[in-house]
Amino acid sequence: MAQPKVVATIGMVAEPASRIAAACAQVETMMGAGIDPHLYQPSAGDIRDMSEADAILYAGHNLEGQLGAVLGKLSGRVPILAVSEAAAPAEELIASEEADYPDPHLWMDAALWSGIAPPIAEVLADMEESCAEAPARAEALVAEFTALDGWIKQSMASIPEESRVLVTAHDAFAYYGRAYGLEVLGIQGVSTEGEAGIADIRRIVDLVVKRDIPAIFLESTINPRTVQAVIAAAVERGHTLTLGGELFSDAMGEPGTATGTYIGMLHSNTLSVVTALGGTPAPLPEGLADWAARWDLDS
């Protein structure tokens, strides 16, 4: 008998879901490394995969805006779960200044994102009898995400207070900033559907120079030209602005790598941010020892 198939839109949903499913279901990722879900247009193959799936998991809150019509047509024919909407109550959400939907980047807060595990486990257990152990695996995943959350907080606390400012290409890090004590400045807004303009670049350059911010960060899914423009303009004004590294925002790293896991995504981001802003990353806690050993990483 073939394994049930679950289609998940983004890696931050798919990778935790695959760990909760283990061998009881096959979880496929629609959008891989480097793909921007804000702009993604589903292919004919994607639509076929979703229509043939035993369950569909997506982030929600309009992150995958182009998929709305397809999901609407499939509603009632296959179990569909908007994991962000199931994970966090309305009072935990951050409002978007540019749209009538909340900021969809909830995975940037590890404690908040741990809330996706129980509803995913429930979908799997209802879908397939052999997934009866999914709730127990979900509990173990929540424990790891909780350990990750504590490690990020400890690491961020090492950054000098005046340097706790995160400047990025687009505003995907509001939950990260709220959870871990950073002020976040994005050249673009929550969505990447528009283009950053000259006024956006000038606004960020003014802030960087005025507040003596030392670093700015690229994102793996966004063209680097706006970040490069900010760096060049800051240099012209006599301010040294370094590139703090590439952050994972709307997609994880390549499959089969540490950054191709949800924990690895936030681990990598935190190492880059803490180091570039003058802090010292904390040792990994015991709760992440298994994850670190799996990827042969120094704790």
N, C-alpha and C positions, 0 to 999 in steps of 0.2 A: 504493500500500500504506500502510495506517494505521501511524502510529508506535506502537511498544510503549508500554504505559501502566504506570507505576510509582506505587503509592500509598505515601506516607510519612506517618506519623502526626503528627509535629510539625515545626515550621519548622526547628529546629536539625539535623534529619536531611534534610528536603526540600530546603532551599536549597543546602547543599553537594552533595547528590546531583544537583540540576539542573545545577550547574556541571560536575560530572564527566560527566554524560550529554551536555551540550550539545544538539546537534540529533538525537542518535540515539535519544532516548526522551523521552516526556512525563512529567514528575514532578508529581503532584498532592499537595497538602497537605490532610490531613484536618482538623487542628485549627489554626485561624488565630490572629491576634493577639488577646490577651486571654483565650484559652481555657485553662482549667486541666486538664491531662491527667490529674491524679490523680482528678478527679471526672467526667471526660467519659464520657457514655453514647453508644455508637455508634447512629446513626440507621439506618433501613431503607436509605436511600441510601448510607450508608457501607458497610454490609454488601454491598450490590450492587456498589459500586465495588471493594471488595476481592476479591470473588468473580470479577469480570471482569478484574482486573489481571494483568499479565504478571509482576509481582514486587511484594512488599510489604516495606517497610522500617519498622521501629519501633525505639524506643530500648531497651526492655527493662528488666530489673531491677525489674519491677512498676510502672514509671512509669505505663503505660497499663493499670492493673489491670482496668478494666472490659472490656477487649478480649480478655482471655485466652481466654474460651470461643469467641469468633469465630475467633481465630487457630488455636486447636486444631482446629476443624472444617475449616479450609482447609489445614492442614498436609499436605504430600504432593501437593496439587493445584496449588500455585503456589509458586515460590521465595519463602521468607520469611527475612529476616535481622534478627536483633536486633543492631543496630549497636554498642551499648555493650558487649554481651557479646563481640562479635568484636573490638572495638577494644582492650580493656585486660584483662590477666591479673588473676587474683583478688588477687594481692598489691598491685595498684595501687588497689584499691577501698577505700572508706571504709565501715565497718560502720554500720548503722543501730541506734541504741539502742532503737528502738520497734518493730522488725519483724525478721523472719527473712530479709530480703533486704537487699542493700547499698543505700547511698544511690545513687539513680539519676541524680543531676544532674552527670554526668561532663563535660558540655559547658562547665562553668564553668572548666575547666582547658584552655586552648587547645592545649597540647602533647599532653595526653592525648586530646583530641577529634580531633586530627589522625589518630589511629589508625583512625577510621571510614572514611577515604578509600580505602585499598587494598581492604578487603572489599566496599565498595559498587561500586568499579570492577570487581571480579571478578564480582559478580552481573550487572552490566550487560553485560560482555563475553561471559559465558556465555549470556545471554538473547538477545542480538542481534548479528549479525555486524557491523553498522555501528557498533557500540560498541567496536571494536577499539582506538580511541585513548583510551578511558576511563582506562586505567592511567597514561598520560602526563599527562592532565589532573589525575588524582588526585595525582601527584607535585607539580605546580605548586600545587595547593591546600594540600598539606602545607607547602610552603615559605612560603606566606602565613600559615598558622596559626602556624608557627614564628616568623615575624617579629612577629606579633601578641603571642605569648607573651613575647618579649623586650621589646616596648614596654610591656606591662603591668607587668612586673617593674621596669623602669627608672622608670616613673611612680610605682609604689607606694613605691619606695625614697625618694621625696621627702617622704613623710608623716612627721612627727615620730614617733619610735618609740612614745611613750606614747599616741599617738592612733590607732594602727593597730587599731581595733576597729570592726567592721561589725555594726550592729544592724538586723535586718530582720524582716519580718512572719513568715516561716517559714524553716526551716533548709534553704534550697536552695543555700547558698553555701560549704559545707564544702570542696569541691574548689577553689574560688576562693581561700578563705582559706589552705588548705595550699600551693597553688602560689605565692601572691603575698604571703605573710607577714602575713596579717590574722587576728586572732582574730574569730570569727564567733559572734554571739548571735542566735538566732531566737526570736520570741515563741511560735510553734508549732514542731512537730517537722518531720521530713522530708516527711511527707504532710500534705495539707490536708483530709483526710477528716473529721477532728474539728474542734471549735471551740476556740479559745483561751479559757481560763477566767480568772477573776479572779486565781487564784494565779500563772498564767503572766505576766499583766500586772504584778502586784506584784513578781515575781522580777526582771523586766527593769528596772522603775523603780528598784528597790533598787540594781542594778548600775550603771545609768546615773548615778544621783546619787553613789554611793560613788566611782566612778572618773572622774567629771567628763567623761563622754562627750558630745561636742558635737552629734552629729547621729544621726538615725534615718532609715531609708529605707522608702518604699512599694515595692510590687511590682505590676507591670502586671496580674497575673491574680488578685489577692487584694483582698477588700474592705478599704478603708483604716481601718475603725473601730477595729481593735485598735491600730494605730499611733497614731491620734488619741488613743486612751485613754491610751497610754503618755505621749505629749507632755503631755496635760492633767494627768496625775497627777504628772509631774516638775515642771511649773510650780507646782503646789500646794505642792510641797516646796521651792520657791525655786530650782529648777535650770532654766536656760534650755537647752531641747533643741530644736534646729531640725530642720526637715524637709530632709534632704539631697537629696531628689529621688526620682523613680520609677525603679526598676531593673527590668530584664527578667530574669525568673527562669525560669519554665516556658513562656514563649512569647516570640517576637520581636516587633518592631514591625510596622506595616502593610506589606503588599507594595508595592513600588515606592518605598520609602524606604530610607535608609541603615540604619536600625535594623531593617528587614525582612530584613537579611542577618545571617549568623552573626557575621562580623567586626564589623559595625556594632553588633550587640547588646552585645558585650563592650567595644567602643570606647566606646559611650555609658555603660555601667555604670562603666567605669573613670574616665572624665571626671568623672562625678558623685561617685564615692567619693573620688577624690584631691582634688578641689576642696573638697568639704565637710569633709574631715578635715585640711585645712591643707597639702596638698602642691601640686605644680605638674606637670601632665601633660607628659611628654617629647614632643619633636617626633616625628612618625610616621617610621618607618624607610623606606628605599628599597624594602624588600620589600612595603610596603603602598601604594606610590605609585600603582599602577594602580587599586587599590580606591578610594583617596581621589579620584582623578581621575574615576572612574566616577560618583561621587556629588557631585562638585564641592565637595569639602571641603578646607579649609586643612590642609596637612600640618604 
